[in-house]
Amino acid sequence: MGQPLQGERICLIPIQLAHAPELFKIWSNPKITEFMNIDPFYDEKQAGEMIVYLKNLAKEQKALRYTIFHKEQAKIMGSCGFNQIDTHNQHGEIGYELDEAFWRQGYGSEVVEQLVNHGFSYLHMVRISAKVEAANKASIHVLEKNRFQYEGTLRKAEKSKGTFIDLCMYARLKHDQ
């Protein structure tokens, strides 16, 4: 289920414990975690614990997380993947975050393109969705660029950093290809 995925400038590798030090740097940055449903990490141990948790979800086929590598620089850029996988309904929900050094350069779109292709072609999904805060304009742009359609707002859908927030639902169907 978790094979490497190759984009033009990126490579997605199934997340590994060895990636914890670099992912900690990303997950501890408040600018990056602003729209994530986690507080910035304060200890590298938290990154390792998160990776173990994500790998266990992958073993149960409930999620699939990748580390994003820059091909040319051989540098970790962030993580992405299917936060939830519903094999019965052939549905997956994606999420992603990039180190701010790689923002506004088209990498997010390349990441989403790889996830969508893998979800439809190899995981046999019929629907791929993403939930995003309305204020996260960059992520909304990435989703719209990848032909995701806005389906509505889920009011008070999630508690994030102590506050209930609204989430915009975006989705792409296999027949939208």
Residue, then its C-alpha position, 0 to 999 in steps of 0.5 A: m500500500g505504501q510505495p514511493l511516489q515520484g513527481e517531477r520535482i518531488c518524491l513521496i516516501p512512506i513516513q519513517l522514524a528516521h525522518a523525525p528530526e527533520l519533520f520535527k523542525i517542520w511540525s514545530n514551526p507555528k507558521i506551518t502548524e497554523f492550519m493543522n489540528i496540532d499545536p506546534f511540537y516542542d520536543e523531537k520525541q513528539a515527532g517520533e510518536m506521531i510517526v509511530y502513530l501514523k505507521n500503525l494507522a497505515k498497517e490497519q489500512k486506515a491512513l497512509r502518510y508520506t514524507i515529501f522529499h525534494k529530488e534535486q536537493a535530497k531534502i525533506m520538504g514536509s509530509c502528506g498523505f491520506n489522513q483517513i482511508d475508507t476502503h468500503n466506500q472507496h474514499g480517502e481524505i488527504g492532507y499535506e504541509l510543506d516547510e515554508a521554504f517551499w511555499r508558493q512554488g507549485y510544490g503543493s500542487e505537485v504533492v496533491e497531484q501525486l496523491v490523487n493519481h495514487g488514490f484513484s489508480y492504485l487505491h481504487m478510490v472513487r472520491i478524494s476529499a480535503k477539509v480546509e479552514a477558510a482562512n487557508k487561502a494557499s491550500i484552497h488554491v492548491l485544491e482548486k488548481n487540482r480540480f477539487q470542487y467546493e462542496g460546502t462548509l462544515r460548521k464547528a466541525e473540529k476543535s483545533k487549539g481549543t476552539f471549534i472551527d468551521l472547515c470547507m469541504y473540497a472533493r474530487l471524484k474519479h469520474d472528474q478526471 
